[in-house]
Amino acid sequence: MKKKSWLIALLALVLIISTACSEDSGKESDEKDEKPGDKTEEAGTIKIGVLASLTGALESYGKQTKQGFELGVEYATDGTNEVAGKKIEIVFEDTETDPVVAVQKATKLLEDDEVDFLVGSSSSGDTLAVLPLAEEYEKIMIVEPAVADSITGSEFNPFIFRTGRNSSQDAVAGAAAIAKPGVKIATFAPDYSFGWDGVAAFKKAAEDLGAEVVLEEFADPAATDFTSNLQKIIEEKPDYLFVVWAGANSPWNQISDLKMQEKGIKISTGAPDIPALSIMEPLVGMEGFSVYYHTLPDNEINDWLVKEHKERYNGDVPDLFTPGGMTAAIAIVEALKNSEGDADGNKMIEIMEGMSFETPKGTMTFREEDHQALQTLYSIKLEKQDGVDYPVPVLIRELSPSETEPPIMNK
């Protein structure tokens, strides 16, 4: 009997060990089946990877986006930095305004950091290079502030949503300021996707209003001398020169040196960020449009943004792309509230298509067809104001989301 009992106990021990091994094996199999991002959600964390030009020619744009995004998460979560019981973690990466680097950094965010969302970038070139990764990894990418029409046009995929405005929205606003029958307009822009799309969209909008675009001049965005380009424009004798430009290396000083306005050529453009406004003294009196200036919107969210930004950044006001960063953060948090914290990309698409949300620029809506955020822009005039050392964009009138609604170009 003793021998029989011993055998039964041994068999029971073997059974227990084999069952435990089977359970461990099952756990390992389950872990292998996990998709990137599952671990962060199970741990109660939502990870957001933000791509921006934090160095180089577009450094100021990237820093504005970064500051705005941080403030936006704080605002949208009432200071908790949590949504639906999950902590929000932000990982910033510098694209260096280089599409190759942008892809490397985005891949790192998706694979190593296992982010649930991508946001960015400052450059249209960087952004276009990264778009396919959002679809490959089935992660929502909020495009901010890149403006190339092709992002929500020919290169669109369903995981892309843009809070930033696009070139066509800029174009409608710019054309509304100057285009009418009988007016001749020349354009000047950098020779890459931002410039090409901007000019193409402006030309269509201006011609729809009866104006004639007589010259489209493009220049190397890294050039330091635009004299030959501007001379071609002077020789064409247009009524207006409409300039599409971004970055620190701008043509304003040379436009002033060549006395183009004294030659009868009026200048029009979108009001840029504050550092660029500081060298636009010769353009006081110009009528154009603005994406944002801190005194233009009249709403509680913008009031909060201006107040908090001044307190945290040595009295500095939010600049051109700060509210865009804030808006991207608000959009993500609002979508997560609606999903009860589920960051699954495919579920997010269903929630975010047609979603309206409040921003520093008023109500925005993601258009269902192409996920472009419809939004307010501003018709402005540059004026000199006491105590301000740059021309100030002063509101002529708001251009409503319906007025600036761009064509659908992803079909």
C-alpha positions in Angstrom: 0.0 0.0 0.0 2.8 2.4 0.8 4.3 1.8 -2.6 1.0 2.4 -4.4 0.5 5.7 -2.5 3.9 6.9 -3.4 3.2 6.2 -7.1 0.0 8.1 -7.0 1.7 11.1 -5.4 4.4 11.1 -8.0 1.9 11.0 -10.9 0.1 13.9 -9.3 3.3 16.0 -9.1 4.1 15.3 -12.8 0.6 16.4 -13.8 0.9 19.6 -11.8 4.3 20.5 -13.4 3.1 19.7 -16.9 0.0 21.8 -16.4 2.1 24.8 -15.2 4.4 24.4 -18.2 1.4 24.4 -20.5 0.1 27.6 -18.9 3.5 29.3 -19.2 3.7 28.3 -22.9 0.2 29.7 -23.4 1.3 33.0 -21.9 4.3 33.1 -24.1 2.1 32.5 -27.1 -0.3 35.2 -26.1 2.6 37.7 -25.6 3.9 36.9 -29.1 0.4 37.5 -30.5 0.3 41.0 -28.9 0.4 43.9 -31.3 2.7 46.9 -30.7 0.8 49.3 -28.5 -1.2 46.7 -26.6 1.2 46.8 -23.6 0.8 50.5 -23.2 -3.0 50.3 -23.1 -3.0 47.4 -20.7 -0.7 49.3 -18.4 -3.1 52.2 -18.4 -1.0 54.5 -20.6 -1.7 56.2 -23.9 1.5 57.0 -25.8 1.6 59.8 -28.3 4.7 60.4 -30.6 5.1 63.9 -31.8 7.4 64.6 -34.9 8.5 68.2 -35.3 11.4 70.2 -36.6 13.1 71.0 -33.3 16.3 72.1 -35.0 17.1 73.7 -38.4 15.3 76.2 -40.6 11.8 75.3 -39.2 12.9 75.1 -35.6 10.6 77.9 -34.5 7.6 76.1 -36.0 8.5 72.8 -34.3 8.9 74.5 -30.9 5.5 76.2 -31.3 3.9 72.9 -32.0 5.6 71.2 -29.0 4.5 73.9 -26.6 1.0 74.0 -27.9 0.7 70.3 -27.8 1.8 70.1 -24.1 -0.7 72.9 -23.2 -3.4 71.2 -25.2 -3.1 67.9 -23.3 -3.3 69.8 -20.1 -6.3 71.9 -21.1 -8.2 68.9 -22.6 -7.7 66.8 -19.5 -8.3 69.5 -16.9 -4.7 69.4 -15.8 -4.7 65.6 -15.0 -2.8 64.5 -18.2 -5.2 61.5 -18.1 -8.1 60.4 -20.2 -10.5 57.6 -19.4 -8.4 56.6 -16.5 -5.2 56.3 -18.6 -2.1 58.4 -18.3 -1.0 60.3 -21.4 2.7 60.0 -22.2 4.2 62.2 -24.9 7.4 61.4 -26.8 8.9 64.2 -29.0 11.3 63.5 -31.8 13.2 65.9 -34.0 12.8 65.3 -37.8 15.6 67.8 -38.5 13.3 68.8 -41.5 14.7 65.7 -43.4 12.2 63.1 -44.8 14.7 60.3 -44.3 15.2 61.2 -40.6 11.5 61.7 -40.2 10.9 58.1 -41.3 13.6 56.8 -39.0 12.1 58.7 -36.0 8.6 57.6 -36.8 9.7 54.0 -37.1 11.4 54.3 -33.7 8.3 55.8 -32.2 6.1 53.0 -33.6 8.4 50.0 -32.9 10.5 50.9 -29.9 8.2 53.3 -28.0 5.0 51.5 -29.2 3.0 54.8 -29.5 -0.7 54.8 -30.0 -0.8 58.0 -32.1 1.6 60.0 -34.3 1.4 63.8 -34.6 3.4 66.0 -37.1 5.2 67.4 -38.8 6.5 70.9 -39.4 7.5 70.1 -43.0 5.2 68.7 -45.7 8.1 66.7 -47.1 8.7 65.0 -43.7 5.0 64.4 -43.3 4.4 62.9 -46.8 7.3 60.4 -46.1 5.7 59.2 -42.9 2.1 58.9 -44.0 2.4 55.2 -45.2 3.7 54.1 -41.8 0.5 55.2 -40.1 -1.4 52.9 -42.4 1.1 50.1 -42.1 0.9 50.1 -38.3 -2.8 51.0 -38.2 -2.2 54.1 -36.0 -3.9 57.4 -36.3 -1.7 60.2 -37.4 -2.8 63.8 -36.7 -1.1 66.1 -39.3 0.0 69.4 -37.8 1.0 71.8 -39.2 2.1 70.6 -42.7 -0.1 72.1 -45.4 0.5 70.3 -48.7 -2.8 69.4 -50.3 -1.5 66.0 -51.3 -1.5 64.9 -47.6 -5.3 64.8 -47.6 -5.4 64.4 -51.4 -3.4 62.0 -53.6 -1.4 60.6 -50.6 -4.3 60.2 -48.3 -4.9 57.1 -46.3 -7.8 56.5 -43.8 -5.5 56.7 -40.7 -4.6 60.4 -41.5 -6.5 63.3 -39.9 -5.3 66.9 -40.3 -6.0 69.6 -37.7 -3.7 72.0 -39.6 -5.2 73.9 -42.6 -4.2 72.9 -46.1 -2.8 74.9 -49.0 -6.3 75.2 -50.6 -7.7 76.8 -47.5 -4.9 79.3 -47.4 -5.4 79.9 -51.1 -9.1 80.7 -50.7 -8.4 83.1 -47.9 -5.5 84.7 -49.9 -7.5 85.0 -53.1 -10.4 86.6 -51.2 -8.2 89.5 -50.2 -7.0 90.5 -53.7 -8.5 88.6 -56.6 -11.2 90.0 -58.8 -11.9 90.4 -62.6 -9.1 92.3 -64.5 -6.5 91.9 -61.7 -3.1 90.4 -62.8 -1.2 88.4 -60.2 2.3 86.9 -60.0 3.2 84.3 -57.4 6.5 83.5 -55.7 7.1 80.3 -53.7 9.7 77.8 -52.5 10.5 75.0 -55.0 9.1 72.0 -53.1 5.7 70.5 -52.2 4.6 73.3 -49.9 5.2 75.9 -52.6 3.9 73.9 -55.5 0.6 73.0 -53.8 0.2 76.5 -52.4 0.6 78.2 -55.8 -1.6 75.7 -57.6 -4.4 76.1 -55.0 -4.1 79.9 -55.1 -4.1 80.1 -58.9 -7.4 78.1 -59.0 -9.0 80.2 -56.3 -7.9 83.5 -57.9 -9.0 82.5 -61.4 -12.4 81.4 -60.0 -12.7 85.0 -58.8 -11.9 86.3 -62.2 -8.2 87.3 -61.8 -5.3 86.2 -64.1 -2.1 84.6 -62.8 0.5 85.9 -65.2 3.7 84.3 -63.7 4.5 81.4 -61.3 8.0 81.9 -59.9 9.7 79.3 -57.7 13.0 79.5 -55.8 15.3 77.3 -53.9 14.1 77.6 -50.3 17.7 77.5 -49.1 18.8 80.3 -51.4 20.1 83.6 -49.9 19.7 85.7 -53.0 16.3 85.9 -54.7 17.1 88.9 -56.9 16.9 87.1 -60.3 13.5 85.6 -59.3 12.1 88.9 -58.2 13.4 90.7 -61.3 11.4 88.3 -63.5 8.3 89.3 -61.5 9.0 93.0 -61.9 9.4 92.6 -65.7 6.0 91.0 -65.9 4.4 94.1 -64.3 1.6 92.4 -62.3 -0.9 94.3 -60.1 -0.1 92.0 -57.2 2.7 89.6 -56.0 1.2 86.9 -53.9 4.0 85.2 -51.8 3.7 81.6 -50.4 6.6 81.2 -48.0 7.6 79.5 -44.7 10.8 79.5 -42.6 13.4 81.9 -41.5 15.0 82.3 -44.9 12.4 84.7 -46.3 12.4 87.1 -49.3 10.9 90.2 -47.5 14.1 92.2 -47.2 14.9 91.8 -50.9 11.3 92.6 -51.9 11.8 95.8 -49.9 15.3 96.5 -51.4 13.9 96.2 -54.9 11.2 98.7 -54.1 8.5 96.5 -55.7 5.6 98.4 -54.2 7.0 101.7 -55.5 7.0 100.1 -58.9 3.3 99.6 -58.6 3.3 96.0 -57.5 1.3 95.4 -54.4 2.4 92.6 -52.1 0.0 90.1 -50.5 0.7 87.0 -48.4 -0.4 85.1 -45.4 0.7 86.8 -42.2 3.6 84.6 -40.9 4.9 84.0 -37.4 6.1 86.9 -35.2 9.9 86.6 -36.0 9.0 86.9 -39.7 6.6 89.7 -39.1 9.4 91.6 -37.5 11.1 92.0 -40.9 7.9 93.0 -42.8 7.9 96.7 -41.8 7.8 97.6 -45.5 4.5 95.8 -45.9 2.5 97.9 -43.4 -0.9 98.4 -45.0 -0.8 95.1 -46.8 -4.1 93.2 -46.9 -3.8 89.4 -46.8 -4.9 86.6 -44.5 -3.8 84.9 -41.3 -4.0 81.4 -40.0 -3.7 82.7 -36.4 -2.6 85.7 -34.4 -3.3 85.7 -30.7 -5.6 88.7 -30.8 -7.8 87.4 -33.7 -9.9 84.6 -32.2 -12.5 85.6 -29.6 -13.2 82.5 -27.4 -12.5 81.0 -24.0 -10.0 78.4 -25.2 -7.8 81.0 -26.9 -8.1 83.3 -23.8 -6.8 80.3 -21.7 -4.0 79.6 -24.2 -2.8 83.2 -24.3 -2.9 83.5 -20.5 -1.1 80.2 -19.8 1.5 80.7 -22.5 2.5 84.2 -21.1 2.8 82.8 -17.6 5.0 79.9 -18.7 7.1 81.4 -21.4 8.4 84.7 -20.0 5.5 86.8 -21.2 5.6 85.5 -24.8 2.3 85.2 -26.6 1.4 82.0 -28.5 2.6 82.2 -32.1 1.4 81.0 -35.5 1.5 77.2 -34.9 1.1 77.1 -31.1 -2.7 76.8 -31.4 -2.3 74.0 -33.9 -0.3 71.9 -31.5 -3.0 72.6 -28.9 -5.7 71.6 -31.3 -4.0 68.3 -32.3 -3.9 67.4 -28.6 -7.5 68.4 -28.0 -8.6 66.2 -31.0 -6.8 63.1 -29.6 -8.2 63.6 -26.1 -11.7 64.2 -27.3 -11.6 61.0 -29.5 -10.3 59.0 -26.6 -13.1 60.3 -24.4 -15.6 59.1 -27.0 -13.8 55.7 -27.2 -13.5 55.3 -23.4 -9.7 55.1 -23.8 -9.6 52.6 -26.6 -6.8 53.8 -29.0 -7.4 51.1 -31.6 -6.7 52.9 -35.0 -9.6 51.3 -36.8 -12.1 52.2 -34.0 -10.6 55.7 -33.9 -11.4 56.2 -37.6 -15.1 55.6 -37.0 -15.1 58.0 -34.1 -13.1 60.8 -35.6 -14.8 61.0 -39.1 -17.2 63.9 -38.8 -16.1 64.7 -35.2 -16.5 68.3 -34.2 -14.4 69.8 -31.3 -13.6 73.1 -29.8 -10.2 74.8 -30.4 -8.4 78.1 -29.9 -9.8 79.0 -33.3 -13.4 78.0 -32.6 -15.2 74.8 -33.7 -13.4 72.5 -36.1 -14.8 69.4 -37.8 -13.0 66.5 -39.5 -14.6 66.2 -42.9 -15.7 62.6 -43.4 -14.4 62.3 -47.0 -10.8 63.3 -46.5 -10.4 63.9 -42.7 -9.4 67.6 -43.3 -10.4 69.8 -40.4 -12.6 72.6 -41.6 -11.7 75.8 -39.7 -11.8 79.5 -39.4 -9.2 81.7 -41.1 -8.8 85.5 -40.9 -8.8 88.3 -43.4 -6.4 90.9 -42.1 -4.5 94.1 -42.7 -1.0 94.7 -41.4 -0.9 97.8 -39.1 1.7 99.5 -37.0 0.8 99.7 -33.3 2.4 101.6 -30.4 4.5 99.3 -28.2 4.8 96.5 -30.8 8.0 96.3 -32.8 6.5 94.5 -35.8 3.4 95.0 -38.1 0.3 93.6 -36.4 -2.3 91.5 -38.2 -5.6 93.4 -37.5 -8.9 91.6 -38.2 -10.9 92.7 -41.2 -13.3 89.8 -40.9 -13.4 86.1 -40.0 -13.5 83.7 -42.9 -15.8 80.9 -41.7 -15.1 77.1 -42.1 -17.7 77.0 -44.9 -16.0 79.9 -46.8 -12.6 78.3 -46.6 -13.7 74.7 -47.2 -11.2 73.2 -49.7 -12.1 70.8 -52.6 -12.0 67.1 -51.8 -8.9 65.8 -53.6 -8.5 62.2 -52.5 -10.8 60.6 -55.0 
